[in-house]
Amino acid sequence: MIRAIIIDDEPAARASLELEIRLHCPEIMVVAEADSVLEGIRVIQSTVHFDLLFLDIQMADGNGFDVLQNVDTDRFKTIFTTAYSEYALRAIKFSPLDYLLKPIDADELKAAVYKALRQQQSDIQQQIRRYLSHLAAPQLSPRVSLATAEGIHLYFVKNIVRCASDGNYTTVFFEDKSKLLVAKTLKELELLLTPYQFERIHKSHLINLDHLRRYYNRFSGEVEMSDGALLPVAQRKKTHLLELLNQLNSAQLGE
């Protein structure tokens, strides 16, 4: 039996995740829960043996990284949970494990657990060191490397408008109207680009929010990008996208 701890400051989120675990991952037994950073640290330190930590990233008294920096992470493996996709890549840099975006999807939960159980603990520690180095490094204009059959290309992230799934490949569209077919899935590019204002709005589309020009409240939702492309918004992504757009308004008004 795999013993797990859930740390999340929302009671409904903890209850929902525990229910999904019972229904879809019967090999996991939740042995403890916590509702804050401080309580999470205490629970981890007082639980003699557990294997897996489901850790919310943003909480009222801090974030999940504050928890991990104050406990012995050699003892367990971590799966991050978050309602804010802006935190997703930060989580991935901290651990080679997957993350779960709320509301939790059953298939994604099972995949994340399977991935977690296959990871070597030494890999996790290496990712933690990389994360801390990343925090200390000066932040320059970000660039990403994209591999094609011809070789590896370097691009400034700000010049990428959107990415579209093409099976096991992805087409990347740039603001100069050029495009590139790369040997990465859209999921891989999502993990790479999330910290740079990119948002997955559909199973087939990842967009740069800096290049989003209009949102249309028709069908389940539709966006217009700076290159003129009209893209559908998946029903389960609509609420989160609208929240992000409202957050942009609040930030500009200084609220």
Secondary structure, 3 states (H helix, E strand, C coil): CEEEEEECCCHHHHHHHHHHHHHHCCCEEEEEEECCHHHHHHHHHHCCCCCEEEEECEECCEEHHHHHCCCCHHHCEEEEEECCHHHHHHHHHHCCCCEEECCCCHHHHHHHHHHHHHCCHHHHHHHHHHHHHHHHCCCCCCEEEEECCCCEEEEEHHHEEEEEEECCEEEEEECCCCEEEECCCHHHHHHHHHHHCEEEEECCEEEEHHHEEEEECCCCCEEEECCCCEEECCHHHHHHHHHHHHHHHHHHHCC
